[in-house]
């Protein structure tokens, strides 16, 4: 499975962005889960949101009510809609997929200015 993340950029606090994770080599509907992780500068990588094979979703506490994860099976893509962005949301966002093993995509940088 190869994952291509995109959609990052520079945005002011309070703004929105939509990240995309396009999978190739496997259908996302056949994966156990696809998730987004956030890594702030100098910090560890943390789970932001995940969507499971059956459509269940999970969110990190810091993004609940602000971020929405969704998928388009026809486009083999998982999206992360990020609203009400804060400077603490700055960092690299990575896409991760799992079946019997995990797969990481390259990151996309999000910078939120205050």
C-alpha positions in Angstrom: 0.0 0.0 0.0 1.3 3.4 -1.0 -0.1 6.6 0.6 0.1 10.1 -0.8 -0.8 12.9 1.5 -1.5 16.4 0.3 -3.4 19.6 1.2 -1.1 21.2 3.8 -0.2 24.9 3.7 -0.1 28.1 5.6 -3.4 29.3 7.2 -4.3 31.9 9.8 -5.7 30.8 13.2 -9.4 30.1 12.9 -9.1 29.0 9.3 -9.7 25.7 7.6 -7.8 23.2 5.5 -8.7 19.8 3.9 -6.0 17.2 3.8 -6.2 14.3 1.3 -4.6 10.8 1.6 -4.8 8.9 -1.7 -4.1 5.2 -1.4 -2.8 2.9 -4.2 -2.1 -0.8 -4.3 -5.1 -1.6 -2.1 -8.7 -0.5 -1.8 -9.2 1.5 1.3 -12.4 -0.4 1.9 -10.3 -3.5 2.4 -8.0 -1.9 5.0 -8.7 -2.2 8.7 -8.3 1.5 9.2 -6.8 4.7 7.8 -5.7 7.4 10.2 -4.1 10.8 10.3 -1.3 11.6 12.8 0.2 14.9 13.8 3.8 15.6 14.6 4.5 19.0 16.0 8.1 20.3 15.9 10.2 18.4 18.5 7.3 16.3 19.6 6.1 12.8 19.1 3.6 11.7 16.5 0.1 11.6 17.9 -3.2 10.2 16.5 -5.5 12.9 15.2 -8.3 10.9 13.6 -9.0 7.4 12.3 -11.7 5.8 10.2 -12.3 2.0 10.3 -13.4 -0.4 7.6 -17.0 -0.2 8.8 -17.0 3.6 8.9 -16.4 4.1 12.6 -14.4 7.1 13.5 -12.1 8.1 16.4 -10.6 11.5 17.2 -7.9 12.8 19.5 -9.2 14.9 22.4 -7.6 18.1 21.1 -9.4 18.0 17.7 -12.9 16.7 18.7 -15.5 19.0 17.4 -13.1 20.7 15.0 -11.8 18.0 12.6 -13.7 15.6 10.6 -12.3 12.4 8.9 -14.1 11.0 5.9 -13.5 8.8 2.9 -14.4 8.4 -0.7 -14.1 4.8 -1.7 -14.5 5.6 -5.4 -11.5 7.9 -5.2 -9.6 5.6 -2.8 -9.1 8.7 -0.7 -9.4 9.6 3.0 -9.9 13.2 3.9 -9.3 15.3 7.0 -11.3 18.5 7.2 -9.7 20.8 9.8 -11.7 23.7 11.0 -11.0 26.4 13.6 -7.3 25.8 13.3 -5.1 26.8 16.2 -1.3 27.5 16.2 -0.9 24.3 18.2 -2.2 22.4 15.2 1.0 23.3 13.3 3.2 20.4 12.3 3.5 17.6 9.8 0.4 15.4 9.2 1.0 11.8 8.2 -1.4 9.3 6.7 -1.3 5.8 8.1 -3.1 2.6 6.9 -3.3 -0.8 8.5 -4.2 -4.3 7.7 -2.0 -7.0 9.1 0.8 -4.4 9.2 1.0 -0.6 9.1 1.9 1.7 6.2 3.0 5.3 6.4 2.7 7.9 3.8 4.9 11.0 3.5 3.8 14.0 5.5 2.2 17.2 4.6 3.1 20.4 6.5 0.4 22.5 8.1 1.4 25.9 9.5 -1.1 27.9 11.5 -0.2 31.5 12.1 -1.5 33.4 15.1 
